[in-house]
Amino acid sequence: MTHLSLAEVEELARAAHAGQTDKAGRPYAEHLAAVAEGVRARGGDPDQIAAAWLHDSVEDHALTEEWLDAAALSPRTKAVVRAVTKRPGEPPASYAERILTTPGALLVKQADLAHNADPGRLAVLDEGTRERLTEKYARMRALLGLTE
């Protein structure tokens, strides 16, 4: 099976998240692009970059689990997307364990956390939300053994 190119994955992710905004009201695709670039800058390979574009697609219901099953993506890309997709009611430690045991997933989550915790992004949020998210991201970095 021929896999989707990175340009096709990007186009698909942008279309799936069209109209969605982040907590600061910015187009959601900006976050996806920043995570994909973060993965590339950290030495990620095409499978990981594709997963970065799709990392929130199932969790945010932009695409379905069935879509992911049938998609023309490498098994590794699919595994990374599944690993970084939070499940309802899932304890953070279980989520972190899945990321740590899925080859390639940690780099994608690292880039995601780095962008989520970017001070410029957090600065536009109200103080309560900013503090809650800063603590949440710090806890996840600790569970994943990331010290950045």
Backbone as ProteinMPNN parsed JSONL, in Angstrom:
{"seq_chain_A": "MTHLSLAEVEELARAAHAGQTDKAGRPYAEHLAAVAEGVRARGGDPDQIAAAWLHDSVEDHALTEEWLDAAALSPRTKAVVRAVTKRPGEPPASYAERILTTPGALLVKQADLAHNADPGRLAVLDEGTRERLTEKYARMRALLGLTE", "coords_chain_A": {"N_chain_A": [[0.85, -1.185, 0.0], [0.544, 2.182, -0.831], [1.693, 4.857, 1.031], [0.295, 7.863, 2.429], [1.656, 11.008, 1.487], [3.723, 13.362, 3.326], [2.827, 15.952, 2.78], [0.217, 15.405, 1.96], [-0.803, 14.302, 4.333], [-0.591, 16.531, 6.008], [-2.4, 18.278, 4.693], [-4.779, 16.831, 5.012], [-4.987, 16.774, 7.841], [-5.202, 19.499, 8.406], [-7.648, 20.029, 7.132], [-9.335, 18.336, 8.594], [-9.311, 19.531, 11.094], [-10.309, 22.007, 10.535], [-11.77, 25.131, 11.26], [-11.632, 24.683, 13.975], [-10.362, 25.954, 17.069], [-7.639, 26.819, 19.277], [-7.115, 27.001, 22.9], [-6.523, 29.655, 23.159], [-7.876, 30.813, 21.143], [-6.74, 30.741, 18.655], [-6.261, 29.511, 15.26], [-6.518, 25.988, 15.113], [-4.831, 24.517, 13.501], [-2.405, 25.838, 13.575], [-1.204, 24.927, 15.928], [-0.856, 22.212, 15.279], [0.949, 22.442, 13.133], [3.129, 23.57, 14.478], [3.821, 21.509, 16.251], [4.477, 19.464, 14.437], [6.685, 20.682, 13.202], [8.305, 20.899, 15.464], [8.828, 18.2, 15.971], [10.234, 17.541, 13.636], [12.467, 19.264, 13.939], [13.618, 18.129, 16.165], [14.743, 15.897, 15.155], [13.003, 13.982, 14.234], [11.51, 11.368, 12.22], [9.836, 10.789, 8.983], [7.512, 9.194, 9.62], [7.028, 9.931, 12.282], [6.631, 12.684, 11.981], [4.321, 12.715, 10.421], [2.598, 11.556, 12.301], [2.647, 13.607, 14.16], [1.218, 15.642, 12.857], [-1.276, 14.457, 12.981], [-1.751, 14.062, 15.66], [-3.736, 14.924, 17.504], [-6.083, 14.274, 16.284], [-7.87, 12.026, 16.55], [-8.45, 12.059, 19.28], [-9.681, 14.576, 19.494], [-11.903, 14.097, 18.024], [-11.846, 14.798, 15.354], [-11.144, 13.091, 13.396], [-11.968, 9.631, 12.976], [-11.425, 6.592, 14.912], [-11.833, 4.419, 13.272], [-11.313, 5.55, 10.801], [-8.572, 5.979, 11.113], [-7.682, 3.305, 11.33], [-8.078, 2.406, 8.686], [-6.598, 4.148, 7.16], [-4.114, 5.248, 4.787], [-1.467, 4.972, 6.016], [1.709, 4.447, 7.643], [2.204, 1.527, 9.729], [3.643, 2.259, 12.0], [3.239, 5.061, 12.229], [0.47, 5.04, 12.75], [0.489, 3.661, 15.194], [1.859, 5.483, 16.845], [0.105, 7.69, 16.784], [-2.109, 6.501, 18.059], [-0.918, 5.986, 20.539], [-0.455, 8.55, 21.62], [-2.969, 9.504, 21.899], [-5.215, 10.538, 24.197], [-7.345, 8.744, 26.395], [-10.754, 8.721, 27.461], [-11.093, 9.364, 30.92], [-8.7, 8.148, 31.537], [-5.923, 7.379, 33.594], [-3.162, 9.634, 34.131], [-0.634, 8.346, 34.478], [-0.938, 5.866, 33.192], [-1.357, 6.693, 30.597], [1.12, 7.948, 30.085], [2.795, 5.711, 30.304], [2.005, 4.189, 28.064], [2.866, 5.88, 26.011], [5.631, 5.843, 26.497], [6.228, 3.192, 25.92], [5.749, 2.877, 23.266], [7.395, 2.829, 20.304], [8.835, 5.756, 19.036], [6.837, 7.493, 19.905], [7.365, 9.156, 22.125], [8.929, 11.351, 21.276], [7.098, 12.784, 19.697], [5.165, 13.458, 21.627], [6.778, 14.99, 23.282], [7.344, 17.223, 21.637], [4.743, 18.174, 21.371], [4.08, 18.825, 24.058], [6.028, 20.792, 24.474], [5.183, 22.844, 22.769], [2.605, 23.307, 23.785], [3.245, 24.26, 26.317], [4.506, 26.601, 25.788], [5.569, 29.777, 26.723], [4.61, 32.138, 25.46], [2.261, 31.286, 24.294], [0.805, 30.497, 26.532], [0.594, 32.895, 27.883], [-1.577, 34.429, 26.994], [-3.788, 33.354, 28.151], [-6.235, 33.167, 30.845], [-5.277, 33.662, 34.302], [-5.872, 31.483, 36.085], [-6.37, 29.313, 34.331], [-3.923, 29.253, 32.997], [-2.137, 28.59, 35.123], [-3.174, 26.053, 35.874], [-2.799, 24.551, 33.512], [-0.006, 24.782, 33.192], [0.912, 23.351, 35.43], [-0.219, 20.835, 34.825], [1.151, 20.162, 32.421], [3.775, 20.086, 33.362], [3.617, 17.942, 35.181], [3.104, 15.838, 33.393], [5.443, 15.908, 31.828], [7.253, 15.127, 33.812], [6.334, 12.495, 34.383], [6.999, 11.333, 31.985], [9.704, 11.499, 32.015], [10.963, 13.695, 30.95], [13.097, 16.462, 30.87], [13.294, 18.948, 29.806]], "CA_chain_A": [[0.0, 0.0, 0.0], [1.266, 3.453, -0.868], [1.317, 5.705, 2.159], [0.094, 9.286, 2.17], [2.851, 11.837, 1.639], [3.597, 14.317, 4.433], [1.98, 17.055, 2.31], [-1.169, 14.916, 1.997], [-1.179, 14.187, 5.747], [-0.799, 17.904, 6.483], [-3.647, 18.772, 4.104], [-5.855, 16.093, 5.657], [-5.083, 17.23, 9.231], [-5.723, 20.879, 8.375], [-9.067, 19.948, 6.78], [-10.056, 17.686, 9.704], [-9.39, 20.475, 12.224], [-10.765, 23.312, 10.034], [-12.79, 25.746, 12.095], [-11.315, 24.506, 15.391], [-9.386, 26.895, 17.614], [-7.034, 26.393, 20.544], [-7.646, 27.709, 24.076], [-6.291, 31.095, 22.987], [-8.67, 31.278, 20.022], [-5.954, 30.676, 17.409], [-6.601, 28.33, 14.443], [-5.885, 24.796, 15.676], [-3.775, 24.048, 12.596], [-1.124, 26.435, 13.998], [-0.62, 24.002, 16.907], [-0.408, 21.015, 14.552], [2.155, 22.802, 12.38], [4.222, 23.77, 15.434], [4.244, 20.19, 16.756], [5.162, 18.785, 13.324], [7.999, 21.322, 13.074], [9.065, 20.505, 16.655], [9.279, 16.818, 15.757], [11.283, 17.602, 12.604], [13.64, 19.931, 14.518], [14.211, 17.208, 17.144], [15.289, 14.737, 14.443], [11.978, 12.988, 13.941], [11.439, 10.845, 10.856], [8.528, 11.05, 8.362], [6.419, 8.554, 10.371], [6.756, 10.749, 13.466], [6.092, 13.976, 11.532], [2.927, 12.431, 10.053], [1.861, 11.377, 13.56], [2.52, 14.931, 14.788], [0.093, 16.314, 12.196], [-2.524, 13.764, 13.334], [-1.687, 13.65, 17.062], [-4.97, 15.225, 18.24], [-7.242, 14.098, 15.399], [-8.829, 11.061, 17.097], [-8.829, 12.573, 20.599], [-10.595, 15.712, 19.295], [-12.995, 13.626, 17.171], [-11.737, 15.365, 14.013], [-11.126, 11.867, 12.597], [-12.38, 8.5, 13.816], [-10.538, 5.44, 15.082], [-12.043, 3.614, 12.063], [-10.555, 6.214, 9.742], [-7.155, 5.698, 11.362], [-7.45, 1.894, 10.981], [-8.091, 2.206, 7.235], [-5.8, 5.179, 6.493], [-2.889, 4.855, 4.084], [-0.358, 5.434, 6.862], [2.532, 3.327, 8.108], [1.789, 0.989, 11.028], [4.316, 3.023, 13.064], [2.514, 6.32, 12.386], [-0.793, 4.725, 13.421], [0.792, 3.296, 16.584], [2.204, 6.71, 17.564], [-1.145, 8.457, 16.964], [-2.884, 5.814, 19.115], [-0.221, 6.13, 21.827], [-0.571, 9.907, 22.165], [-4.392, 9.838, 22.027], [-5.721, 10.32, 25.563], [-8.634, 8.059, 26.451], [-11.584, 9.291, 28.539], [-10.915, 8.816, 32.265], [-7.427, 7.425, 31.662], [-4.96, 7.994, 34.521], [-1.961, 10.135, 33.451], [0.475, 7.379, 34.513], [-1.195, 4.858, 32.15], [-1.13, 7.4, 29.338], [2.573, 8.105, 29.948], [3.368, 4.378, 30.08], [1.755, 3.818, 26.666], [3.773, 6.698, 25.187], [7.007, 5.376, 26.701], [6.423, 1.837, 25.379], [5.465, 2.888, 21.827], [8.532, 3.43, 19.611], [8.607, 6.985, 18.292], [5.775, 8.336, 20.467], [7.867, 10.135, 23.097], [9.373, 12.555, 20.569], [5.896, 13.517, 19.292], [4.578, 14.042, 22.838], [7.717, 16.024, 23.732], [7.106, 18.405, 20.809], [3.398, 18.639, 21.73], [4.184, 19.488, 25.372], [6.848, 22.006, 24.336], [4.355, 23.908, 22.189], [1.526, 23.615, 24.734], [3.797, 24.982, 27.47], [5.206, 27.799, 25.321], [5.113, 30.929, 27.519], [3.841, 33.062, 24.625], [0.915, 30.708, 24.122], [0.131, 30.504, 27.835], [0.441, 34.277, 28.37], [-2.865, 35.01, 26.612], [-4.853, 32.694, 28.903], [-6.448, 33.73, 32.181], [-4.29, 33.155, 35.259], [-6.25, 30.157, 36.59], [-6.149, 28.33, 33.259], [-2.472, 29.199, 32.776], [-1.524, 27.826, 36.229], [-3.635, 24.666, 35.8], [-2.132, 23.9, 32.381], [1.438, 24.721, 33.474], [1.097, 22.211, 36.346], [-0.553, 19.609, 34.092], [2.238, 19.849, 31.49], [4.956, 19.736, 34.166], [3.391, 16.574, 35.691], [3.266, 14.886, 32.287], [6.888, 15.842, 31.518], [7.89, 14.313, 34.868], [5.955, 11.089, 34.16], [7.68, 10.867, 30.773], [11.149, 11.61, 32.201], [11.491, 14.814, 30.153], [13.602, 17.509, 31.764], [13.425, 20.227, 29.066]], "C_chain_A": [[0.892, 1.244, 0.0], [0.762, 4.321, 0.273], [1.128, 7.146, 1.705], [1.417, 10.018, 2.338], [2.642, 12.763, 2.831], [2.722, 15.499, 4.029], [0.507, 16.648, 2.341], [-1.666, 14.78, 3.436], [-1.46, 15.571, 6.324], [-2.133, 18.455, 5.983], [-4.863, 18.131, 4.784], [-6.076, 16.587, 7.097], [-5.656, 18.642, 9.294], [-7.225, 20.871, 8.073], [-9.882, 19.366, 7.941], [-10.278, 18.65, 10.867], [-9.873, 21.863, 11.794], [-11.876, 23.85, 10.924], [-12.547, 25.569, 13.583], [-10.273, 25.538, 15.809], [-8.809, 26.325, 18.901], [-7.618, 27.237, 21.681], [-7.479, 29.223, 23.974], [-7.077, 31.664, 21.809], [-7.943, 31.289, 18.687], [-6.407, 29.457, 16.596], [-5.818, 27.104, 14.928], [-4.738, 24.289, 14.812], [-2.418, 24.654, 12.951], [-0.42, 25.528, 15.012], [-0.081, 22.76, 16.199], [0.89, 21.288, 13.796], [3.348, 22.964, 13.31], [4.725, 22.439, 15.984], [4.985, 19.417, 15.662], [6.571, 19.357, 13.137], [8.886, 20.964, 14.267], [9.62, 19.094, 16.533], [10.419, 16.807, 14.735], [12.571, 18.175, 13.191], [14.354, 19.043, 15.537], [14.732, 15.928, 16.484], [14.282, 13.662, 14.13], [11.96, 12.588, 12.478], [10.033, 11.098, 10.272], [7.342, 10.395, 9.081], [6.02, 9.412, 11.574], [6.169, 12.104, 13.079], [4.629, 13.802, 11.124], [2.077, 12.279, 11.32], [1.663, 12.712, 14.272], [1.346, 15.696, 14.176], [-1.241, 15.745, 12.669], [-2.679, 13.527, 14.835], [-2.949, 13.924, 17.872], [-6.233, 14.851, 17.473], [-8.29, 13.14, 15.953], [-9.352, 11.567, 18.446], [-9.854, 13.702, 20.484], [-11.78, 15.368, 18.398], [-13.016, 14.317, 15.805], [-11.716, 14.223, 12.998], [-11.477, 10.713, 13.541], [-11.283, 7.443, 13.912], [-10.633, 4.544, 13.83], [-11.287, 4.228, 10.879], [-9.075, 5.872, 9.882], [-6.818, 4.257, 10.972], [-7.256, 1.714, 9.481], [-7.141, 3.146, 6.488], [-4.529, 4.609, 5.868], [-1.681, 5.47, 4.794], [0.449, 4.22, 7.286], [1.991, 2.813, 9.447], [2.414, 1.785, 12.189], [3.614, 4.359, 13.301], [1.209, 6.076, 13.14], [-0.559, 4.412, 14.901], [1.108, 4.541, 17.416], [0.951, 7.542, 17.797], [-1.976, 7.824, 18.078], [-2.243, 6.022, 20.491], [-0.446, 7.499, 22.442], [-2.027, 10.369, 22.289], [-4.856, 9.5, 23.438], [-7.091, 9.674, 25.481], [-9.435, 8.624, 27.621], [-11.351, 8.575, 29.871], [-9.6, 8.096, 32.5], [-6.493, 8.13, 32.652], [-3.708, 8.461, 33.759], [-0.813, 9.125, 33.419], [0.3, 6.297, 33.439], [-0.932, 5.448, 30.769], [0.378, 7.53, 29.075], [3.24, 6.766, 29.646], [3.194, 3.935, 28.626], [2.684, 4.593, 25.738], [5.199, 6.151, 25.281], [7.262, 4.007, 26.082], [6.094, 1.753, 23.889], [6.619, 3.576, 21.106], [8.131, 4.659, 18.797], [7.617, 7.947, 18.926], [6.31, 9.434, 21.39], [8.276, 11.441, 22.414], [8.175, 13.421, 20.156], [5.268, 14.19, 20.514], [5.472, 15.159, 23.379], [7.483, 17.32, 22.958], [5.736, 19.023, 21.12], [3.44, 19.41, 23.049], [4.965, 20.794, 25.269], [6.009, 23.145, 23.762], [3.231, 24.301, 23.141], [2.021, 24.498, 25.874], [4.551, 26.248, 27.068], [4.678, 29.028, 26.074], [4.277, 31.935, 26.727], [2.418, 32.59, 24.405], [0.132, 30.786, 25.424], [-0.204, 31.917, 28.304], [-0.938, 34.869, 28.069], [-4.043, 34.395, 27.378], [-5.052, 33.373, 30.254], [-5.548, 32.999, 33.185], [-4.614, 31.748, 35.759], [-5.985, 29.063, 35.575], [-4.66, 28.143, 33.024], [-1.789, 28.367, 33.856], [-1.898, 26.35, 36.147], [-2.897, 23.926, 34.685], [-0.633, 23.764, 32.613], [1.736, 23.535, 34.389], [0.845, 20.881, 35.636], [0.599, 19.203, 33.17], [3.503, 19.44, 32.244], [4.826, 18.307, 34.715], [3.609, 15.548, 34.592], [4.744, 14.779, 31.889], [7.613, 14.984, 32.549], [7.577, 12.829, 34.668], [6.704, 10.495, 32.969], [9.204, 10.947, 30.899], [11.776, 12.702, 31.368], [11.902, 15.939, 31.088], [13.709, 18.861, 31.084], [12.609, 21.317, 29.721]], "O_chain_A": [[1.868, 1.328, 0.746], [-0.443, 4.496, 0.454], [1.726, 7.587, 0.723], [2.207, 9.691, 3.224], [1.515, 12.933, 3.297], [1.953, 16.002, 4.848], [-0.352, 17.451, 2.706], [-2.817, 15.105, 3.728], [-2.443, 15.765, 7.039], [-2.903, 19.028, 6.754], [-5.845, 18.807, 5.09], [-7.214, 16.794, 7.518], [-6.498, 18.94, 10.142], [-7.986, 21.619, 8.686], [-10.98, 19.84, 8.235], [-11.305, 18.593, 11.542], [-9.851, 22.797, 12.596], [-12.8, 23.127, 11.294], [-13.193, 26.24, 14.388], [-9.421, 25.942, 15.018], [-9.411, 25.459, 19.536], [-8.493, 28.075, 21.464], [-8.202, 29.981, 24.62], [-6.966, 32.852, 21.503], [-8.471, 31.791, 17.695], [-6.884, 28.477, 17.168], [-4.605, 27.174, 15.128], [-3.785, 23.701, 15.321], [-1.383, 24.053, 12.661], [0.801, 25.372, 14.972], [1.027, 22.309, 16.491], [1.813, 20.474, 13.813], [4.456, 22.545, 12.977], [5.929, 22.261, 16.165], [6.007, 18.785, 15.933], [7.53, 18.611, 12.939], [10.086, 20.748, 14.102], [10.749, 18.825, 16.944], [11.441, 16.151, 14.939], [13.65, 17.63, 12.963], [15.557, 19.188, 15.75], [15.116, 14.984, 17.175], [14.659, 12.54, 13.794], [12.345, 13.365, 11.604], [9.144, 11.566, 10.983], [6.266, 10.99, 9.142], [4.836, 9.597, 11.852], [5.298, 12.619, 13.78], [3.791, 14.644, 11.444], [0.969, 12.811, 11.397], [0.635, 12.929, 14.913], [0.57, 16.326, 14.895], [-2.231, 16.472, 12.748], [-3.629, 12.866, 15.256], [-3.21, 13.215, 18.844], [-7.34, 15.084, 17.958], [-9.485, 13.41, 15.839], [-10.552, 11.507, 18.716], [-10.787, 13.778, 21.283], [-12.572, 16.243, 18.051], [-14.066, 14.414, 15.171], [-12.208, 14.368, 11.879], [-11.3, 10.817, 14.755], [-10.35, 7.408, 13.11], [-9.631, 3.983, 13.387], [-10.7, 3.515, 10.065], [-8.41, 5.522, 8.908], [-5.783, 4.011, 10.352], [-6.381, 0.963, 9.049], [-6.906, 2.953, 5.295], [-3.955, 3.633, 6.351], [-0.987, 6.34, 4.268], [-0.059, 3.099, 7.291], [1.392, 3.572, 10.21], [1.786, 1.961, 13.233], [3.414, 4.753, 14.449], [0.878, 6.819, 14.064], [-1.325, 4.85, 15.759], [0.675, 4.644, 18.564], [0.75, 8.052, 18.9], [-2.49, 8.53, 18.945], [-2.943, 6.212, 21.486], [-0.612, 7.61, 23.657], [-2.291, 11.488, 22.729], [-4.888, 8.333, 23.832], [-7.898, 10.008, 24.613], [-8.864, 8.968, 28.656], [-11.403, 7.347, 29.947], [-9.405, 7.495, 33.556], [-6.294, 9.341, 32.56], [-3.244, 7.772, 32.85], [-0.088, 9.057, 32.426], [1.283, 5.858, 32.841], [-0.363, 4.797, 29.893], [0.847, 7.253, 27.972], [4.151, 6.699, 28.821], [4.113, 3.378, 28.026], [3.227, 4.03, 24.788], [5.887, 6.013, 24.27], [8.404, 3.691, 25.75], [6.153, 0.669, 23.308], [6.813, 4.78, 21.27], [7.212, 4.608, 17.979], [7.557, 9.111, 18.528], [5.753, 10.531, 21.424], [7.994, 12.522, 22.93], [8.231, 14.647, 20.253], [4.882, 15.357, 20.449], [4.971, 16.166, 23.879], [7.428, 18.396, 23.553], [5.59, 20.245, 21.13], [2.903, 20.513, 23.148], [4.607, 21.787, 25.902], [6.113, 24.284, 24.218], [2.931, 25.485, 23.294], [1.3, 25.38, 26.34], [5.166, 26.897, 27.914], [3.475, 29.29, 26.065], [3.337, 32.519, 27.266], [1.486, 33.392, 24.339], [-1.057, 31.103, 25.424], [-1.173, 32.117, 29.038], [-1.416, 35.724, 28.815], [-5.172, 34.871, 27.26], [-4.162, 34.064, 30.751], [-5.117, 31.871, 32.946], [-3.72, 30.907, 35.847], [-5.441, 28.011, 35.911], [-4.184, 27.018, 32.87], [-0.949, 27.524, 33.542], [-1.041, 25.485, 36.328], [-2.424, 22.807, 34.885], [-0.047, 22.738, 32.267], [2.695, 22.798, 34.16], [1.594, 19.921, 35.816], [0.983, 18.034, 33.138], [4.223, 18.542, 31.806], [5.797, 17.55, 34.717], [4.225, 14.508, 34.823], [5.239, 13.68, 31.641], [8.492, 14.2, 32.194], [8.474, 11.993, 34.775], [7.006, 9.302, 32.948], [9.922, 10.513, 29.997], [12.976, 12.666, 31.095], [11.151, 16.321, 31.986], [14.163, 19.826, 31.698], [12.597, 22.451, 29.242]]}, "name": "protein", "num_of_chains": 1, "seq": "MTHLSLAEVEELARAAHAGQTDKAGRPYAEHLAAVAEGVRARGGDPDQIAAAWLHDSVEDHALTEEWLDAAALSPRTKAVVRAVTKRPGEPPASYAERILTTPGALLVKQADLAHNADPGRLAVLDEGTRERLTEKYARMRALLGLTE"}
